[in-house]
Amino acid sequence: MTVFRVECLTNAIQMDNRRLELIMQFCKVAEIKQPQMYLTEHL
C-alpha cells in the first residue's frame, strides 16, 4: 500500500493542480479496496 500511495502522488502531480485534491481523495479511497483497479477506472 505504501508503494502504491507514492504512485498515487506521482500520478496526481502529473495532473492539473486544480484536480490534485480530488485525485488525493481517490487515492485515499483506493487504499480501502483494490487500489490498482480503482485508479485505473477513475484516472
N, C-alpha and C positions, 0 to 999 in steps of 0.2 A: 504493500500500500504506500509506503514512504517513497519508493522509486516512482510509482505512478503519480503521486502527488507532485513531484518535481516535474514530471512530464506534463501534467495539467498546467503548471505555472508557465512552462516553456510555451505551450500552445496559446495560453492567454496573452502572453507578452507579444506574440506574433500577430494577435488580432488587434482590432481598433481599440484604443484606450477607453472609449465610451462603453465598450462591451466587457471590459476586464472584470468588473464586479459581478456581472451576470454569469460569466464563464466560471469565476471562482465559486459561485453558488452551485453551478453544475458539478464542479469537482467535489465539493463537499457532499452533495447528494450521491454522487457516483461512488464515493468510498463506502457507502452503505450497501450497495448491491451491484455487482459486476461492473466495475468502473470502465473497462475497455469497451464493452457493448454500449453502455450509456453514452459515453463521449462520442463514439462513432456515430450514433444516431442523432446527437444533438449539436455537434460542432461541424 
